[in-house]
Amino acid sequence: MLVVDYHVHSISPDAKVPMQKMCEAALERGLKEIAFTDHYELYAHGVHRQFFHEEYLKKYWKELERCREQFAGRLIIRSGMEFGQLHLCREEAFGIIRRYPFDYLIGSIHKIENVDLEKMEYTERTVPQIMESYYRHLVELSAWGEYDCIGHLDLVKRHLARHGFADDYEQYEPYIDEILKNVIARGKGIEINTSGIRQGVGEPMPGFRTLKRYRELGGTILTVGSDSHRPQDVGADLAAAEVLMREAGFTQCTSFERRRGVCGWDI
C-alpha cells in the first residue's frame, strides 16, 4: 500500500488546519512521508492578493520546522508549495523559490484571468472557451514554469462534472499531449491527485487515459497526493491511485528532497 501523500494543505487560506493535526492524521493512516504543499497564488496584470506575502511564508516554515522536530523518526515531512499560475509572474516565483529550501513544488492552474475555475459560469456557450483557455495556460506553464510536478492536470473536469458537462477528453487530447511532452522534455513530472474521487469526478486527476499516455511517451516521474485540506482527507484514496498506476505500467511513485527526485516508494 502507498504510504506517501505529496499534496497536503495546512495554513492555506482554504484550509487553516494546524500542521500538527495533519501530521497526526497521516500517522493514524499509516503514512510514512508527506509533503506540505500550501497554496501560493499568482495573478495576471500585476494583481496581488494580501494573503500571499512574506509573513505567510515565514509562518509556513516556522510550523514546518516545529512539526519536523515533533515527529522526527516517525514521519518524513517534506517542504513544498503549490504555486498557482506561476508562469504569469516568473520572476516573483523564482524569488520565492530561491529564498527557501523547498523539497518539492507543484505547478497548478486554478484561475483564468484572475477568476477561479470554481467561480466561472459553465454553460454550453462558455465551456469550450474555458476548456481552451485552461489547457492553453497549462501548455505555457508546462513549458516555462518552475515546478517539479504538474498538479491535477485536468482539474477543470471537476467543475464540468459539477455542472453536468463531460470533459470531452478526445477534443483536448492534442493539448494534453503537448503538456506531457513538455513535462518529460524538461525532466519534470505529474501528480495523481486523488481528490477527484471524493469530489464528484469518480476518478483521480488526471485519469487513467492521461496516465497511460504519459507512460507511453516515456514519463517516469510521478507523485501521489490527496489534496487534503482537512485531517480526515489525508491519505484519502491512495489505494485507488495505486491500482491506476499499476494498470498504466508504473511501479514506483517519486519522492523529492531539495527539488531532486529520490528513490521512490514501490507500489
N, C-alpha and C positions, 0 to 999 in steps of 0.2 A: 504494500500500500504506500502511496505517496505520503511523505512526511514533511513536505515543504510547501509553504504558501508565500508567494512572491508578490502579493498585491494586497496590502493591509493598510487601512487608514486609521488615524487616531485624532490628531489635532486639526485635521482638515475642517474647513468651515461647514461641511455637510456631515461631519462625524462627531468630533468633540468628545471622544471617549478616552480616558487616560490610557496611555500605552501599557501600563501595568495590567489593566484589565484585559487588554487584547493578548498580552503575553500569557496570562493565566489561562485564558480560553484556549490558546494554542497548545499549552501543556495538557490541558484536560482532554484534548482531542488527539493526543499522541504525536503532535508535530515536533520536529527537531530543529527546524530552521524557518524563520520568517523574515520578510523584508517590509519595513515600514515605508510605504510609498505615498506620503501625503501629497495633496494637491498643491501645485503652484501654477496658476493660470496666467497666460499671457494674452494680450489683446491687440487687435488691429487698430490702426490710425492713431497710435500714440496714447491710447486709453490705458489708465492704470486703475486698479481697484485697491481700496485702502487696506484690505485684509492681507494682501501679499506684499510683505516688506521684510526688512532685515530682522525685526524683532520676532516675527513669525518663525523665521529660520533659526534664530538663536534659541527660541523655545523648543523647537523640534529637537535640536542637538542636545539640549540640556536634558530633556525627557529620555531621549535615546540612550545617552551615556548612563543615566541613572538605572534604566532597565537592564542594560548590559551588565552592570555591576550586580544588580539584584538577582539576575537569572543566570549568571555565569556558571558554566558547567552543566546547565540543564537545557538551555535554548540558545541556538545561534541566532543573533539578531543583526540583520544587515541594514545598513543605512541606504535610503533611497528617496526618490522624489518622482511623482508623476507630473510631468510638465505638459500642460495643455497648450497647443498651438505654438510650440517653441520656435517653429520655423518663421513665425511672424516677427519675432524680436530676438534674433540670433545673438546679438551682442549682449543683451541683458541676460539671456540664458547662459551664455558662455561665462559671464562674470560670476554668476552664482556657482556654476559648476567648478570653476577654477578655485573658488574660495573655500569650498567644503569637500572633505574626503568621502564622497559618496561611493558606495559599493555598486549601486545599480540605479539606472534611470529608465523610466518608461516615457515614451513619446506618444501622446494621445491627441485626438481631435474631439473636443467637446462642444465647440462653438463654431458658428459660421457668421462672419461679420458681427462678432461680439454677442450674438444671440445663442443661448444654449439650445442644443438639439431638442431637449425636453420641452422648451417653451415655444417651439415652432408650430405653425399650423399645418397639419398634414391633410391634404385634400388631393383629389385626382389631378388637379392642376399643379399643385406645389410639390408633390412627392418627386417627380422627375427632376425638378430644379434642385431640391435638397440633396437628392442622391448624387447628382452630377457634381455639385459643389463639395459635398463631403469627400468623395473619392478623389477629386482633384486636389484638395487640401492634403489628403493622405499621400498622394503621389509626391507632392512637394516636400512634405515632412520626411518621408522615407528617403528622399534624395539628399536633403540638405540639413535636416535636424540633427542635433547631438543627443543621441539616445542609445540605449543598449538593446531594448526590445520595443516593438510597436505594441501599444496596448489595445485590447479589444478591437481588433482590426475592423470588424463590421458592426460596430456599436449601433449604427443607425437602424439596424433591423429590430432592435429592442423597441424603438419608438414607432416603427412601422407596425409591429405586432400589436402594440397598444391601441393603434387606431384602425386595425383591421386590414392592413395592407401587406402583401407579400413582398419579399426582399428582391425579387427578380435577379437572382444571382447571375444567370447567364448574360443578362444585358450589361452587367458591370464587370464581368469576368476579365475583359482586357485591362481595366484599371487595376484590378486585384493582382493580375499577373505582373503588371509593371511595378506595383508596390513590392511584391515579393522578390522580384528580380533586383530592385534597388537595395532591399534589405540584405540579400545574400551577397551582392557585389561588394557591399560595404563591411561585410563581416559582422553584421548585426543579427538580431533575432526577432521573434514574435512571441507573444504570450497566448496561452489558452486561459481565457477569463471565464470562470465558471458561473458568474453572476447571471448570465443569460438563462440558465436552467431555472433559477428561482424567481426570475423577473419576467416570466411570460413568453420567452422565446422558445423554450423547450430544448435548447442546445447551448453549448458554450459559444463564446465569441473569440475567434471565428469557429465555424462549424467544421464538420468532417471534410467537406469538399475543399475548402481552402487549406486545411491542414495537410490533406493528401497532396494537393498541388504544390505546396511549399516543399514537401519531401521530394516530390518528383523533380523539382527544379534544383535540388541539391541543398535545401535548407537543413541545418542541423541544430541551430541554437534555439532552444525552446524553454520558456518558463511557464509555470502554472500558478495562477492566483485566484483567490476567491473574490477580490474586490470588496472585502468586508469593511463595513463602516460601523459595525456593532459586534460585540463579542459572540453572539450566537451564530454569526455567519463565518467566523474564522475557520478556515479549512473546509468550507462547505463544498460538497460535490466533487471532491478530488478523485474519488473512485470513478466517477463518470468520465473525467478528463483522462484518467489513466487508460480506460478502455479505448477511447478515441485515439490516444497516442499510439497504442499498440496496433490498432487497426490501420493506422496511417504509416506504420513502419518505424516508429521511434522506439528506442529502448532506454532513453535517459531524458531527464529534464536537467537544465543547466542551472548551476549556482554561480553567483558573482561575488568577487571580492576586489574592491578598489577598481571597479569597472573592467575587470578581466574575468572571462568565463573560466571557471574552475571545474574540477571533476564533479559531475552532477549526480543526482540520485537515480538509481536504477528503478525501472518500473516492471 
